[in-house]
């Protein structure tokens, strides 16, 4: 059984921080348990070998679980981003769209830079902001990436301070 583990809390955004590490995308559970109905999701995945249907399945699970801002990082993350966008548009009839699920891809940034972005700038659409009290970091296929996400999410303000000092 794959567990979503709460590892920290970000006082600035008032979000609980969760981490999940899975060996392959098919291991992503159909239901994701975080502390709020809506959440920011960071996904680190080398999706180069993944087919469109495989990425679409991940996108649908994240969106169905309540992801309202998804940051994609890793090889082929732009395609992951595009497919998440396509899945969101396909789920909601245009006449009913009153808000947007934000998505970003970070193909030219390091993992550390992208985690800094997630912790400082991943702000969901206003319609979702009040319900969005969680951030979930998912690593697919890399325990090293999972360890880095865990490090950042365990002490978010220390991580951001260090990242800001090193990049500034």
Backbone as a chain_set.jsonl record, in Angstrom:
{"seq": "XXXXXXXXXXXXXXXXXXXXXXXXXXXXXXXXXXXXXXXXXXXXXXXXXXXXXXXXXXXXXXXXXXXXXXXXXXXXXXXXXXXXXXXXXXXXXXXXXXXXXXXXXXXXXXXXXXXXXXXXXXXXXXXXXXXXXXXXXXXXXXXXXXXXXXXXXXXXXXXXXXXXXXXX", "coords": {"N": [[0.832, -1.178, 0.0], [0.586, 2.169, -0.896], [1.585, 5.025, 0.778], [0.524, 8.274, 1.617], [2.361, 10.628, 3.169], [2.375, 12.866, 5.823], [4.663, 15.391, 6.307], [5.318, 17.908, 7.153], [4.511, 21.401, 7.843], [3.577, 24.39, 6.34], [3.838, 27.473, 7.481], [3.599, 29.996, 6.299], [1.863, 29.8, 4.03], [-0.074, 28.333, 5.189], [-0.37, 25.6, 4.794], [-0.538, 22.056, 4.994], [2.061, 19.723, 4.472], [2.816, 17.114, 2.334], [4.273, 13.972, 1.322], [4.869, 11.583, -1.216], [6.209, 8.622, -2.447], [6.575, 6.662, -5.226], [7.218, 3.691, -7.115], [6.445, 3.393, -9.816], [4.207, 4.938, -12.218], [1.745, 3.65, -12.317], [1.326, 2.881, -9.754], [0.183, 4.939, -8.415], [-2.291, 5.768, -6.175], [-5.886, 5.484, -6.488], [-7.318, 7.125, -4.831], [-6.286, 9.91, -3.007], [-5.143, 10.843, 0.072], [-5.111, 13.738, 1.679], [-4.982, 16.594, 3.875], [-6.942, 18.426, 3.139], [-9.667, 19.335, 0.899], [-8.823, 20.379, -1.519], [-5.667, 20.726, -3.209], [-2.216, 21.687, -3.742], [-0.056, 20.265, -6.092], [3.036, 18.772, -6.555], [4.895, 17.147, -8.951], [7.436, 14.935, -9.59], [8.931, 13.378, -12.171], [10.303, 11.179, -14.517], [9.146, 11.114, -17.457], [9.638, 10.27, -20.021], [9.468, 7.715, -21.205], [6.859, 7.136, -20.867], [3.577, 6.527, -22.023], [0.945, 8.378, -23.679], [-1.588, 7.653, -22.658], [-0.91, 6.581, -20.194], [0.141, 8.838, -18.841], [-2.137, 10.397, -18.926], [-3.819, 8.926, -17.239], [-2.593, 9.328, -14.747], [-2.927, 12.1, -14.574], [-5.754, 12.324, -14.501], [-6.285, 11.024, -12.062], [-5.004, 12.737, -10.225], [-6.398, 15.153, -10.637], [-9.041, 14.34, -10.084], [-8.709, 13.784, -7.395], [-8.446, 16.262, -6.287], [-6.45, 18.099, -6.987], [-5.431, 21.362, -7.607], [-3.489, 22.977, -8.46], [-0.802, 22.169, -10.333], [2.541, 21.353, -10.486], [4.925, 20.333, -12.685], [7.904, 18.451, -12.985], [10.974, 17.245, -14.294], [12.403, 14.976, -16.779], [10.693, 15.384, -19.809], [8.627, 16.846, -18.737], [7.115, 18.947, -19.746], [5.346, 17.773, -21.521], [3.872, 16.206, -19.717], [2.647, 18.273, -18.273], [1.104, 19.438, -20.377], [-0.69, 17.356, -20.957], [-2.032, 17.098, -18.539], [-3.365, 19.559, -18.54], [-5.015, 19.123, -20.812], [-6.599, 17.008, -19.873], [-7.945, 18.246, -17.756], [-9.458, 20.212, -19.106], [-11.07, 18.519, -20.593], [-12.622, 17.392, -18.593], [-14.321, 19.312, -17.563], [-17.121, 21.005, -18.663], [-17.07, 23.775, -20.933], [-18.992, 25.753, -20.489], [-19.332, 25.651, -17.795], [-17.009, 26.426, -16.608], [-15.551, 28.271, -14.209], [-13.369, 28.713, -12.875], [-9.855, 27.997, -12.773], [-7.586, 25.308, -13.131], [-4.378, 25.533, -12.24], [-1.302, 25.019, -13.951], [2.149, 24.246, -14.229], [5.315, 23.824, -15.827], [8.669, 22.753, -15.42], [11.193, 22.516, -16.938], [13.716, 23.548, -17.33], [14.842, 24.042, -14.909], [16.418, 23.308, -11.78], [15.773, 20.586, -9.477], [15.764, 21.567, -6.863], [15.319, 24.337, -7.323], [12.747, 24.23, -8.402], [11.274, 23.13, -6.3], [11.556, 25.246, -4.527], [10.024, 27.122, -5.923], [7.486, 25.883, -5.766], [7.024, 26.071, -3.025], [6.918, 28.802, -2.64], [5.522, 30.185, -4.65], [3.39, 28.804, -5.837], [0.33, 29.342, -6.217], [-3.018, 28.755, -6.039], [-5.891, 29.262, -8.238], [-8.139, 31.854, -7.384], [-10.722, 30.937, -6.769], [-10.283, 28.46, -5.655], [-8.584, 28.866, -3.541], [-9.281, 29.138, -0.764], [-10.046, 26.558, 0.018], [-7.734, 25.17, -0.351], [-5.455, 23.762, 1.398], [-3.246, 22.156, 1.496], [-0.186, 20.686, 0.321], [1.09, 18.396, -1.903], [3.817, 16.42, -2.576], [5.006, 14.396, -5.088], [7.038, 11.734, -6.002], [7.96, 9.875, -8.71], [9.444, 6.947, -9.384], [12.006, 7.57, -8.383], [13.907, 7.404, -5.633], [15.794, 9.147, -4.709], [14.915, 11.697, -5.594], [12.582, 11.757, -4.103], [13.637, 11.906, -1.519], [14.755, 14.452, -1.576], [12.466, 16.048, -1.915], [11.182, 15.452, 0.483], [13.048, 16.522, 2.298], [12.832, 19.274, 1.692], [10.098, 19.751, 2.238], [9.88, 19.031, 4.899], [11.058, 20.992, 6.448], [10.101, 23.676, 5.524], [10.429, 26.565, 5.55], [13.102, 26.91, 6.301], [14.298, 25.599, 4.149], [13.473, 27.272, 2.024], [14.702, 29.698, 2.777], [17.415, 28.989, 2.599], [17.559, 28.265, -0.113], [16.871, 30.71, -1.31], [19.003, 32.32, -0.449], [21.133, 31.043, -1.749], [20.451, 31.308, -4.434], [20.188, 33.983, -4.828]], "CA": [[0.0, 0.0, 0.0], [1.338, 3.407, -0.997], [1.097, 5.983, 1.748], [0.79, 9.697, 1.577], [2.869, 10.912, 4.503], [2.499, 14.275, 6.222], [6.022, 15.588, 6.806], [5.541, 19.253, 7.649], [3.468, 22.412, 7.702], [4.098, 25.672, 5.893], [3.123, 28.533, 8.199], [3.345, 31.141, 5.421], [0.669, 29.543, 3.225], [-1.044, 27.588, 5.986], [-0.596, 24.31, 4.137], [0.122, 20.83, 5.414], [2.95, 19.256, 3.41], [2.799, 15.658, 2.226], [5.185, 13.363, 0.359], [4.581, 10.215, -1.643], [7.197, 8.078, -3.368], [6.086, 5.433, -5.842], [8.172, 3.208, -8.107], [5.965, 3.63, -11.189], [2.977, 5.732, -12.231], [0.587, 2.784, -12.071], [1.185, 2.719, -8.307], [-0.532, 6.085, -7.838], [-3.61, 5.286, -5.756], [-7.058, 6.177, -7.033], [-7.682, 8.164, -3.875], [-5.152, 10.477, -2.289], [-5.638, 11.402, 1.323], [-4.407, 14.869, 2.268], [-5.823, 17.172, 4.928], [-7.969, 19.329, 2.613], [-10.327, 18.904, -0.335], [-8.027, 20.866, -2.65], [-4.246, 20.754, -2.881], [-1.17, 21.924, -4.726], [0.667, 19.018, -6.322], [4.322, 18.779, -7.249], [5.173, 15.792, -9.429], [8.767, 14.722, -10.154], [8.755, 12.14, -12.93], [10.921, 11.033, -15.829], [8.01, 10.587, -18.226], [10.037, 10.067, -21.411], [9.017, 6.411, -21.709], [5.431, 6.983, -20.568], [2.654, 6.803, -23.113], [-0.077, 9.392, -23.424], [-2.649, 7.095, -21.801], [-0.335, 6.437, -18.86], [0.182, 10.181, -18.259], [-3.543, 10.8, -18.758], [-4.348, 8.251, -16.049], [-2.048, 10.058, -13.598], [-3.586, 13.41, -14.566], [-7.14, 12.164, -14.033], [-6.272, 10.707, -10.626], [-4.659, 13.946, -9.482], [-7.508, 16.104, -10.746], [-10.175, 13.774, -9.342], [-8.407, 13.828, -5.963], [-8.547, 17.64, -5.822], [-5.318, 18.95, -7.348], [-5.867, 22.616, -8.227], [-2.275, 23.589, -9.009], [0.134, 21.067, -10.535], [3.866, 21.695, -10.994], [5.579, 19.135, -13.211], [9.35, 18.559, -13.105], [11.661, 16.032, -14.721], [12.423, 14.805, -18.222], [9.403, 15.37, -20.515], [7.597, 17.443, -17.875], [6.214, 19.802, -20.519], [4.274, 16.897, -22.032], [3.028, 15.898, -18.554], [1.87, 19.506, -18.072], [0.114, 19.588, -21.453], [-1.718, 16.318, -20.825], [-2.864, 17.479, -17.381], [-4.26, 20.604, -19.046], [-6.017, 18.496, -21.69], [-7.523, 16.23, -19.045], [-8.795, 19.185, -17.016], [-10.407, 20.803, -20.054], [-12.02, 17.475, -20.963], [-13.482, 17.048, -17.462], [-15.237, 20.391, -17.202], [-17.695, 21.687, -19.824], [-16.686, 25.183, -20.984], [-20.044, 26.598, -19.926], [-19.279, 25.568, -16.337], [-15.696, 26.843, -16.126], [-15.532, 29.527, -13.47], [-12.044, 28.778, -12.286], [-8.838, 27.32, -13.571], [-6.548, 24.523, -12.473], [-3.095, 26.055, -12.696], [-0.256, 24.036, -14.197], [3.432, 24.774, -14.685], [6.356, 22.829, -16.034], [9.955, 23.318, -15.02], [12.179, 21.686, -17.618], [15.047, 24.145, -17.328], [15.173, 24.38, -13.529], [16.822, 22.177, -10.951], [14.754, 20.12, -8.546], [15.747, 22.512, -5.752], [14.657, 25.564, -7.77], [11.323, 23.972, -8.577], [10.697, 23.004, -4.963], [11.461, 26.612, -4.035], [8.85, 27.707, -6.582], [6.28, 25.272, -5.189], [6.84, 26.557, -1.657], [6.784, 30.26, -2.564], [4.746, 30.837, -5.714], [2.291, 27.98, -6.366], [-0.898, 29.88, -5.628], [-4.133, 28.336, -6.892], [-6.927, 30.199, -8.634], [-8.858, 32.405, -6.229], [-11.896, 30.114, -6.451], [-9.851, 27.289, -4.89], [-7.599, 29.246, -2.524], [-9.73, 28.899, 0.602], [-10.088, 25.115, 0.275], [-6.425, 24.586, -0.653], [-4.616, 23.834, 2.584], [-2.268, 21.068, 1.455], [0.696, 20.517, -0.831], [1.537, 17.009, -2.025], [4.95, 16.189, -3.462], [5.041, 13.004, -5.54], [8.182, 11.3, -6.786], [7.703, 8.612, -9.411], [10.611, 6.248, -9.889], [13.306, 8.008, -7.87], [13.971, 7.611, -4.182], [16.63, 10.335, -4.497], [14.026, 12.852, -5.717], [11.676, 11.716, -2.946], [14.391, 12.387, -0.356], [14.891, 15.905, -1.711], [11.14, 16.613, -1.635], [10.992, 15.284, 1.931], [13.914, 17.506, 2.962], [12.235, 20.604, 1.494], [8.781, 19.837, 2.866], [9.999, 18.829, 6.349], [11.425, 22.293, 7.03], [9.905, 24.52, 4.335], [10.973, 27.932, 5.648], [14.557, 26.769, 6.263], [14.636, 25.271, 2.767], [13.285, 28.473, 1.201], [15.74, 30.658, 3.15], [18.681, 28.516, 2.026], [17.425, 28.359, -1.571], [16.899, 32.128, -1.656], [20.382, 32.801, -0.24], [22.013, 30.459, -2.765], [20.086, 31.749, -5.782], [20.079, 35.438, -4.883]], "C": [[0.882, 1.249, 0.0], [0.735, 4.433, -0.056], [1.467, 7.402, 1.382], [1.186, 10.057, 3.003], [2.966, 12.417, 4.752], [3.872, 14.445, 6.853], [6.261, 16.984, 7.361], [4.33, 20.139, 7.473], [4.142, 23.724, 7.32], [3.256, 26.779, 6.515], [2.765, 29.702, 7.286], [2.047, 30.958, 4.642], [-0.405, 28.786, 4.006], [-1.372, 26.238, 5.385], [0.15, 23.186, 4.849], [0.896, 20.3, 4.216], [3.083, 17.74, 3.472], [3.771, 15.196, 1.151], [4.709, 11.957, 0.043], [5.666, 9.805, -2.64], [6.671, 6.759, -3.901], [7.063, 4.995, -6.938], [7.747, 3.471, -9.555], [4.584, 4.293, -11.134], [1.735, 4.907, -11.94], [0.336, 2.571, -10.577], [0.484, 3.902, -7.638], [-1.934, 5.635, -7.456], [-4.743, 6.111, -6.37], [-7.519, 7.296, -6.117], [-6.439, 8.601, -3.125], [-5.681, 11.191, -1.061], [-4.689, 12.482, 1.833], [-5.402, 15.566, 3.19], [-6.93, 18.096, 4.436], [-8.516, 18.821, 1.288], [-9.531, 19.278, -1.581], [-6.565, 20.931, -2.236], [-3.392, 21.165, -4.074], [-0.42, 20.614, -4.867], [1.958, 19.293, -7.081], [4.605, 17.35, -7.665], [6.539, 15.767, -10.115], [8.752, 13.363, -10.837], [9.555, 12.217, -14.22], [9.896, 10.326, -16.7], [8.357, 10.3, -19.683], [9.516, 8.757, -22.003], [7.52, 6.191, -21.502], [4.587, 7.339, -21.783], [1.618, 7.841, -22.697], [-1.155, 8.875, -22.486], [-2.168, 6.943, -20.365], [-0.297, 7.799, -18.147], [-1.238, 10.686, -18.014], [-4.156, 10.176, -17.517], [-3.858, 8.944, -14.777], [-2.766, 11.399, -13.473], [-5.006, 13.304, -14.023], [-7.19, 11.868, -12.538], [-5.968, 11.942, -9.784], [-5.812, 14.942, -9.483], [-8.728, 15.615, -9.967], [-9.971, 13.865, -7.833], [-8.453, 15.245, -5.399], [-7.36, 18.532, -6.118], [-5.829, 20.189, -8.086], [-4.69, 23.444, -8.738], [-1.287, 22.447, -9.126], [1.413, 21.601, -11.162], [4.529, 20.392, -11.432], [7.07, 19.415, -13.399], [9.91, 17.209, -13.521], [11.639, 15.929, -16.236], [11.014, 14.61, -18.798], [8.267, 15.972, -19.682], [6.661, 18.369, -18.635], [5.051, 18.981, -21.075], [3.332, 16.505, -20.898], [2.097, 17.075, -18.288], [0.75, 19.626, -19.106], [-1.026, 18.578, -21.321], [-2.609, 16.594, -19.615], [-3.846, 18.561, -17.806], [-5.375, 20.014, -19.915], [-7.043, 17.716, -20.879], [-8.46, 17.146, -18.275], [-9.859, 19.784, -17.929], [-11.462, 19.778, -20.445], [-12.996, 17.123, -19.851], [-14.571, 18.072, -17.193], [-15.794, 21.038, -18.466], [-17.388, 23.189, -19.77], [-17.729, 26.09, -20.346], [-20.01, 26.623, -18.4], [-17.947, 26.054, -15.75], [-15.796, 28.227, -15.493], [-14.18, 29.73, -12.785], [-11.113, 27.886, -13.088], [-7.943, 26.476, -12.674], [-5.229, 24.991, -13.082], [-2.121, 24.895, -12.907], [1.004, 24.768, -14.647], [4.352, 23.601, -14.963], [7.694, 23.531, -15.847], [11.09, 22.489, -15.617], [13.585, 22.266, -17.613], [15.472, 24.605, -15.934], [15.598, 23.12, -12.792], [15.649, 21.756, -10.067], [14.637, 21.105, -7.386], [15.027, 23.811, -6.137], [13.143, 25.368, -7.876], [10.629, 23.791, -7.237], [10.578, 24.383, -4.307], [10.261, 27.327, -4.629], [7.557, 27.18, -5.954], [5.985, 25.871, -3.812], [6.641, 28.07, -1.557], [5.792, 30.859, -3.551], [3.588, 30.026, -6.277], [0.996, 28.367, -5.66], [-2.065, 29.521, -6.544], [-5.059, 29.495, -7.251], [-7.715, 30.615, -7.396], [-10.05, 31.545, -5.807], [-11.535, 28.908, -5.587], [-9.023, 27.632, -3.668], [-8.031, 28.886, -1.109], [-9.721, 27.421, 0.973], [-8.728, 24.45, 0.151], [-5.492, 24.761, 0.53], [-3.575, 22.74, 2.647], [-1.401, 21.193, 0.21], [1.208, 19.088, -0.784], [2.681, 16.938, -3.023], [5.032, 14.712, -3.792], [6.311, 12.768, -6.354], [7.821, 9.958, -7.408], [9.031, 8.079, -9.922], [11.961, 6.698, -9.371], [13.249, 8.258, -6.37], [14.84, 8.821, -3.853], [15.775, 11.606, -4.591], [13.078, 12.916, -4.521], [12.375, 12.248, -1.698], [14.546, 13.909, -0.399], [13.556, 16.614, -1.44], [10.88, 16.569, -0.129], [11.813, 16.323, 2.706], [13.296, 18.902, 2.876], [10.94, 20.763, 2.275], [8.834, 19.653, 4.39], [10.296, 20.135, 7.074], [11.314, 23.338, 5.925], [10.536, 25.907, 4.426], [12.492, 27.911, 5.668], [15.02, 26.482, 4.84], [14.556, 26.517, 1.894], [14.367, 29.507, 1.509], [17.088, 30.273, 2.535], [18.666, 28.661, 0.507], [17.525, 29.808, -2.023], [18.313, 32.687, -1.52], [21.318, 32.291, -1.332], [21.711, 30.98, -4.155], [20.119, 33.266, -5.942], [21.389, 36.114, -4.914]], "O": [[1.81, 1.365, 0.801], [-0.47, 4.684, -0.082], [2.567, 7.684, 0.906], [0.424, 9.815, 3.94], [3.576, 13.144, 3.968], [4.218, 13.748, 7.807], [7.297, 17.23, 7.977], [3.271, 19.702, 7.022], [5.151, 24.113, 7.909], [2.108, 26.996, 6.126], [1.729, 30.337, 7.482], [1.219, 31.868, 4.599], [-1.525, 28.623, 3.523], [-2.512, 25.78, 5.454], [1.304, 23.338, 5.252], [0.443, 20.414, 3.077], [3.413, 17.164, 4.508], [4.058, 15.92, 0.198], [4.215, 11.238, 0.912], [5.994, 10.555, -3.56], [6.357, 5.849, -3.135], [7.664, 5.835, -7.609], [8.587, 3.739, -10.415], [3.887, 4.212, -10.123], [0.77, 5.42, -11.373], [-0.743, 2.13, -10.184], [0.221, 3.872, -6.436], [-2.689, 5.172, -8.31], [-4.568, 7.278, -6.72], [-8.052, 8.304, -6.581], [-5.645, 7.779, -2.669], [-6.564, 12.043, -1.155], [-3.61, 12.188, 2.348], [-6.559, 15.153, 3.267], [-7.777, 18.513, 5.227], [-7.902, 17.978, 0.635], [-9.567, 18.565, -2.584], [-6.251, 21.161, -1.069], [-3.78, 21.016, -5.233], [-0.174, 19.926, -3.876], [1.961, 19.961, -8.115], [4.563, 16.439, -6.838], [6.771, 16.482, -11.09], [8.587, 12.329, -10.19], [9.487, 13.216, -14.936], [9.789, 9.1, -16.686], [7.457, 10.105, -20.501], [9.163, 8.707, -23.181], [6.979, 5.167, -21.919], [4.848, 8.322, -22.477], [1.446, 8.134, -21.514], [-1.592, 9.606, -21.597], [-2.935, 7.153, -19.426], [-0.665, 7.893, -16.976], [-1.503, 11.332, -17.0], [-4.931, 10.826, -16.816], [-4.628, 9.125, -13.834], [-3.168, 11.786, -12.376], [-5.412, 14.103, -13.18], [-8.042, 12.401, -11.826], [-6.599, 12.167, -8.751], [-6.157, 15.504, -8.444], [-9.373, 16.397, -9.267], [-10.933, 14.007, -7.078], [-8.496, 15.427, -4.182], [-7.262, 19.623, -5.556], [-6.567, 20.079, -9.065], [-4.877, 24.484, -9.37], [-0.959, 21.814, -8.122], [1.386, 22.22, -12.225], [4.673, 19.462, -10.638], [7.456, 20.47, -13.903], [9.382, 16.162, -13.146], [10.946, 16.694, -16.907], [10.248, 13.77, -18.324], [7.096, 15.653, -19.89], [5.52, 18.564, -18.215], [3.91, 19.443, -21.095], [2.117, 16.473, -21.093], [0.895, 16.889, -18.098], [-0.403, 19.881, -18.759], [-2.188, 18.913, -21.55], [-3.814, 16.348, -19.666], [-5.029, 18.493, -17.471], [-6.543, 20.373, -19.762], [-8.236, 17.767, -21.178], [-9.649, 16.852, -18.154], [-11.031, 19.853, -17.558], [-12.63, 20.13, -20.612], [-14.082, 16.612, -20.123], [-15.627, 17.735, -16.656], [-15.026, 21.569, -19.268], [-17.439, 23.801, -18.703], [-17.379, 27.093, -19.724], [-20.592, 27.514, -17.781], [-17.781, 26.087, -14.531], [-16.087, 29.217, -16.164], [-13.902, 30.778, -12.202], [-11.538, 27.128, -13.959], [-7.586, 26.899, -11.575], [-5.002, 24.859, -14.284], [-2.114, 23.924, -12.151], [0.937, 25.774, -15.352], [4.185, 22.518, -14.402], [7.83, 24.732, -16.082], [11.849, 21.843, -14.895], [14.55, 21.544, -17.866], [16.352, 25.454, -15.795], [15.19, 22.011, -13.139], [14.663, 22.481, -9.931], [13.528, 21.441, -6.97], [14.219, 24.325, -5.363], [12.365, 26.238, -7.485], [9.503, 24.256, -7.059], [9.602, 24.652, -3.607], [9.557, 28.055, -3.929], [6.648, 27.952, -5.65], [4.832, 26.144, -3.48], [6.241, 28.571, -0.506], [5.27, 31.946, -3.306], [2.861, 30.532, -7.132], [0.626, 27.786, -4.639], [-2.095, 29.941, -7.701], [-5.01, 30.564, -6.641], [-7.925, 29.819, -6.48], [-10.35, 31.439, -4.618], [-12.386, 28.388, -4.864], [-8.782, 26.762, -2.83], [-7.223, 28.379, -0.331], [-9.421, 27.068, 2.113], [-8.579, 23.282, 0.511], [-4.818, 25.784, 0.653], [-3.071, 22.421, 3.723], [-1.824, 21.732, -0.813], [1.699, 18.625, 0.246], [2.537, 17.345, -4.176], [5.118, 13.871, -2.898], [6.613, 13.519, -7.282], [7.426, 9.023, -6.712], [9.665, 8.685, -10.786], [12.985, 6.243, -9.881], [12.619, 9.209, -5.907], [14.64, 9.456, -2.818], [15.903, 12.495, -3.75], [12.805, 13.993, -3.992], [11.764, 12.965, -0.905], [14.474, 14.571, 0.636], [13.533, 17.667, -0.802], [10.41, 17.546, 0.454], [11.319, 16.927, 3.658], [13.244, 19.625, 3.871], [10.713, 21.797, 2.903], [7.918, 20.082, 5.092], [9.831, 20.349, 8.194], [12.332, 23.834, 5.441], [11.125, 26.372, 3.45], [13.12, 28.808, 5.105], [16.009, 27.048, 4.376], [15.467, 26.788, 1.112], [14.896, 30.131, 0.589], [17.809, 31.125, 2.016], [19.639, 29.124, -0.089], [18.191, 30.103, -3.015], [18.769, 33.443, -2.378], [22.197, 33.021, -1.789], [22.617, 31.087, -4.981], [20.082, 33.776, -7.062], [21.449, 37.342, -4.962]]}, "num_chains": 1, "name": "protein.A"}
